[in-house]
């Protein structure tokens, strides 16, 4: 079973929404715990970044079956949580990611595309 990951990132808190932002993050974590308990994802990790001059303040990396993780993007509960995050944070993003052993398939795709580009 191929693994897949989603990176859900956020930027600074919109001023005046600090308390709501904390509750929103807690709600998102409860959702991830629920997904893990139901077996829909293998794991998740929440990362808060120290100040570094970028628009990324933190992220959650969700990992599981590639198809199941990809399907999360269109599920109503996930979308609802993302709307909530957008109401309290700037620069919210959801990005597919390759991690662990799946990096090899990404590198293979890179090599294939490079060969096509260079005509080799």
Rosetta blueprint (number, residue, H / E / L):
1 X L
2 X L
3 X E
4 X E
5 X E
6 X E
7 X E
8 X E
9 X E
10 X E
11 X L
12 X L
13 X E
14 X L
15 X L
16 X L
17 X L
18 X H
19 X H
20 X H
21 X H
22 X H
23 X H
24 X H
25 X H
26 X H
27 X H
28 X H
29 X H
30 X H
31 X H
32 X H
33 X H
34 X H
35 X H
36 X H
37 X H
38 X L
39 X L
40 X L
41 X L
42 X L
43 X E
44 X E
45 X E
46 X E
47 X E
48 X E
49 X L
50 X L
51 X L
52 X L
53 X L
54 X L
55 X L
56 X L
57 X L
58 X E
59 X E
60 X E
61 X E
62 X E
63 X E
64 X E
65 X E
66 X H
67 X H
68 X H
69 X H
70 X H
71 X H
72 X H
73 X L
74 X L
75 X L
76 X H
77 X H
78 X H
79 X H
80 X H
81 X H
82 X H
83 X H
84 X H
85 X H
86 X H
87 X L
88 X L
89 X E
90 X L
91 X L
92 X L
93 X E
94 X E
95 X E
96 X E
97 X E
98 X L
99 X L
100 X L
101 X L
102 X H
103 X H
104 X H
105 X H
106 X H
107 X H
108 X H
109 X H
110 X H
111 X H
112 X H
113 X H
114 X H
115 X H
116 X H
117 X H
118 X H
119 X L
120 X L
